Amino acid sequence: MSYDFAVLTRQAAGSDDASAITAAISVFEGETSTGKRPDSRLMALLADLEAIGAGDEDEGWISVWPLTASAEGVALPTTYPNVDDNIVVLLRLAARHGLVLVDLNADNSGANGPFDTGVVRTGPYARRSAGARPRHPQNDVGAHQQALAAS
């Protein structure tokens, strides 16, 4: 069983969570623009994942390797047992490269607040609605930004 994420460029993610989820599904299903070069930020993210051994056949936590980036994003199926550790690594890498992380296994209804959609916008433009409480601690953008600053 895999736990699926997508990492998108800010442009592909759009300005609202529904657009980001739609783009993430398109990336995951391979329905992205053809003929365009992969985004350099996504290629750098893939290089970082390879450097830390995420795609290693024996010890890696990416379920499928090698991964293919498009101009819009990259699908990241991960192993399920280490999802908490995986999301932290992916948040750090998405933030480092100015990308948007979408958790495709999250409750995408948004019924319990903005973080239930599974869309985490990283970097200086990350937003959090006033009074919103994340359902899962790993989706707390502020805490992860503080952790990134400390690392």
C-alpha positions in Angstrom: 0.0 0.0 0.0 1.3 3.5 -0.8 0.6 6.9 0.6 0.5 9.4 -2.2 1.7 12.9 -2.5 2.2 15.3 -5.4 4.6 18.3 -5.4 3.5 21.1 -7.7 4.8 24.4 -8.9 3.0 27.4 -7.5 1.7 28.2 -10.9 0.2 24.7 -11.4 -1.3 24.7 -7.9 -3.3 27.9 -8.6 -4.6 30.2 -6.0 -7.0 27.9 -4.1 -6.9 24.4 -2.7 -9.4 23.0 -5.1 -7.2 24.0 -8.0 -4.2 22.5 -6.3 -6.0 19.2 -5.7 -7.2 19.0 -9.3 -3.6 19.7 -10.5 -2.2 17.1 -8.2 -4.6 14.4 -9.4 -3.7 15.3 -13.0 0.0 15.0 -12.2 -0.5 11.7 -10.4 -2.5 10.3 -13.3 0.0 11.5 -15.9 -2.4 14.0 -17.5 0.0 17.0 -17.6 1.2 19.1 -20.5 3.4 17.3 -22.9 6.3 18.8 -24.8 7.2 21.2 -22.0 10.5 20.8 -20.2 10.3 19.7 -16.5 10.4 22.6 -14.1 14.0 23.0 -12.7 12.7 23.2 -9.1 11.1 19.9 -9.5 14.2 18.4 -11.0 16.2 19.8 -8.0 13.7 18.2 -5.7 14.2 14.8 -7.4 17.9 15.2 -7.2 17.6 15.9 -3.4 15.4 12.8 -3.0 17.9 10.7 -4.8 20.8 12.1 -2.7 19.1 11.1 0.5 18.3 7.6 -0.8 14.5 8.0 -0.9 14.5 5.9 -4.1 16.9 3.2 -3.0 15.6 -0.2 -3.9 16.3 -1.7 -0.4 16.1 1.2 2.0 14.1 3.9 0.1 10.6 5.1 0.9 9.5 6.2 -2.5 7.4 3.3 -3.8 8.3 3.9 -7.5 11.7 5.0 -8.8 12.8 6.7 -10.9 10.2 9.4 -10.8 9.3 11.7 -13.8 8.7 15.4 -13.3 6.6 17.4 -15.7 6.4 21.2 -16.1 3.6 21.2 -13.5 4.6 18.7 -10.8 5.7 15.3 -9.8 3.8 12.3 -8.3 5.3 10.9 -5.2 4.0 7.5 -4.1 5.6 6.7 -0.7 5.6 3.7 1.6 2.8 3.8 4.1 4.6 2.7 7.3 6.8 5.8 7.5 4.3 8.4 6.3 5.0 10.8 9.3 8.7 10.9 8.6 8.1 11.1 4.8 5.8 14.2 5.1 8.4 16.0 7.1 11.1 15.4 4.5 8.7 16.3 1.7 7.7 19.5 3.5 11.3 20.5 3.9 12.2 19.9 0.3 9.0 21.6 -1.0 9.8 24.6 1.1 13.5 24.6 0.0 12.4 24.7 -3.7 9.4 27.0 -3.4 6.9 24.3 -4.3 3.5 23.2 -3.0 2.9 19.8 -1.4 -0.4 18.0 -1.8 -1.3 15.0 0.4 -3.6 13.0 -1.9 -4.7 10.7 1.0 -6.0 13.6 3.1 -9.7 14.3 3.7 -10.1 16.6 0.7 -13.5 17.8 1.8 -12.1 20.7 3.8 -15.0 20.1 6.3 -12.8 20.3 9.3 -10.7 23.3 8.3 -8.3 24.3 5.6 -5.6 21.8 6.4 -8.0 18.9 5.9 -7.7 19.5 2.1 -4.1 18.2 2.2 -2.7 21.2 0.5 0.4 22.7 2.2 1.8 25.9 0.6 5.3 26.4 1.8 7.7 29.3 1.8 7.2 33.0 2.4 3.7 33.0 0.9 2.4 30.2 3.1 -1.0 31.1 4.5 -3.0 29.9 7.4 -6.6 31.1 8.1 -7.2 32.9 11.3 -8.4 30.6 14.0 -7.8 27.5 11.9 -6.5 24.5 13.7 -4.8 21.8 11.7 -6.3 18.3 12.1 -2.9 16.6 12.0 0.2 18.1 13.7 2.3 17.3 10.6 0.1 19.7 8.6 0.9 22.7 10.8 2.8 24.9 8.3 4.0 27.3 11.0 5.6 24.5 13.0 7.3 23.1 10.0 8.6 26.6 8.9 10.1 27.0 12.4 11.7 23.5 12.1 13.1 24.4 8.6 14.5 27.7 10.0 16.2 25.7 12.8 17.7 23.1 10.4 
